[in-house]
Amino acid sequence: MKPGQKSREIINRDSKVISALTRPYELVVDHADGSTVFDIEGKSYIDFASGVAVMNIGYNCKKVKEAVCVQMEKMVHCGFSDFYAEMPVKLAEKLCKMTGYEKVFLSNSGAEAVEAAMKLAFWYSKRNSMVAFYRAFHGRTLGALSLTGSKIRHKENFPSLRVVHSHYAYCYRCPLNLDYPGCGISCARELERTIFKRVLSPRDTAAIVVEPIQGEGGFIVPPPEFHKEIRRICDENNILLIADEIQSGGFRTGKFMALENFDVRADIVCMSKSIGGGIPLGATLSTSEIMDWPAGAHANTFGGNLLASAGGLATLDFMESKKLGEKAVEKGNYLMKQLNDFREKYPAIGDVRGIGLMIGIEIVKENKESDAEKRDLIIKKSLEGGLILLPAGDSVIRFVPPLIISKYEIDNGLQIFENALLNNSGI
Ligand SMILES: Cc1ncc(COP(=O)(O)O)c(C=O)c1O
């Protein structure tokens, strides 16, 4: 995509002062409404990425805007680590009501929610190591990065806590070359068969950290038994189960927490992204018993920030009142069906998978090898056509539109996507 003059100028200025970010797409946004983003040149885009699964409630939500403005008039920040205020308490009460957990630690991002969960698990268990999964993504701060196993370049040059990685249930490319269901969920059992016998003692393992559906690693949906097996292994070894719901939570899969789809309950849950409605917000939740750590064991400056709490509370209210969980299932089924039809027509689409509106398609070569180049081209062509898509994993395109998206917008987005597929020679 050739950026216009205004966009080019901002991109040039950005490159002089902004550090570390990749940004392969030259899209300079200006404003957004519902499921549509407008760039600085005035061109509109249907958004199938939701700012990385953040804008579940859609852009420009009136209820959230009002709640934040009312709070802004009263007070922006109170120093919640030192003083009391009602708004963060209301938010925590709401989160507890929606999840059944009893205590909350509030923060500002996904990685922070994960760091709090890690510290809590280390503190509670008095153990020193953790287990996570290949292709997992839990964030870029050093603790969370130790858990992350998605791309090796994320980890280059950085020291790590003791985390051992094991197989996730990636059935499309089974790491053990087995077939479900005959496999007996061998990937989960590797923990007992190998890891806990030869690599890491379960007695040193504070927690197993898992994404209900792997996000950045490639939108990988495990079969129904996988999480139950992990839960059993945790229970038998007195290990805490930490669910990272940062991308999968917030009704994206129909349920408020995606692990509910698997009838499994974690001991500690990390949430962020969509629960703030676009305002930075993280939350780590657990039981009163586990979260009975002493005052001062963990703290931050902005956790419980009044604006973020008001925005978060209004977001959760909006999600519930608009039944976004039901919408995610309904629209997700519709989108999944269309994508499966595309898979029949276009051999470049090797796999379509997801729950609700957390859907990924895997772009492959004829021999089923991952085709990252083609994937990147399709995303770029879609962007030129007016559709925002983002990659995940080795060659996956993720479809995570706002949960308020209309069928009409899904159809328009898919039309652009299909044109991008067709314009991509060799598909
Ligand atoms: C599952 C998961 N955990 C943690 C994170 C990190 O969140 P943040 O980027 O807000 O630190 C992400 C971000 O994509 C994520 O998808």
PDBQT file of the ligand as one rigid body, heavy atoms in Angstrom, charges set to zero:
ROOT
HETATM    1  C1  LIG A 501      -2.356 -14.296  25.334  1.00  0.00    +0.000 C 
HETATM    2  C2  LIG A 501      -1.593 -13.021  25.563  1.00  0.00    +0.000 A 
HETATM    3  N1  LIG A 501      -0.981 -12.832  26.734  1.00  0.00    +0.000 NA
HETATM    4  C3  LIG A 501      -0.302 -11.702  26.989  1.00  0.00    +0.000 A 
HETATM    5  C4  LIG A 501      -0.194 -10.708  26.051  1.00  0.00    +0.000 A 
HETATM    6  C5  LIG A 501       0.592  -9.463  26.361  1.00  0.00    +0.000 C 
HETATM    7  O1  LIG A 501      -0.252  -8.388  26.502  1.00  0.00    +0.000 OA
HETATM    8  P1  LIG A 501       0.344  -6.899  26.409  1.00  0.00    +0.000 P 
HETATM    9  O2  LIG A 501       0.808  -6.707  25.016  1.00  0.00    +0.000 OA
HETATM   10  O3  LIG A 501      -0.797  -6.027  26.792  1.00  0.00    +0.000 OA
HETATM   11  O4  LIG A 501       1.474  -6.817  27.383  1.00  0.00    +0.000 OA
HETATM   12  C6  LIG A 501      -0.807 -10.873  24.802  1.00  0.00    +0.000 A 
HETATM   13  C7  LIG A 501      -0.691  -9.850  23.758  1.00  0.00    +0.000 C 
HETATM   14  O5  LIG A 501      -0.929 -10.059  22.596  1.00  0.00    +0.000 OA
HETATM   15  C8  LIG A 501      -1.527 -12.068  24.558  1.00  0.00    +0.000 A 
HETATM   16  O6  LIG A 501      -2.134 -12.282  23.375  1.00  0.00    +0.000 OA
ENDROOT
TORSDOF 0
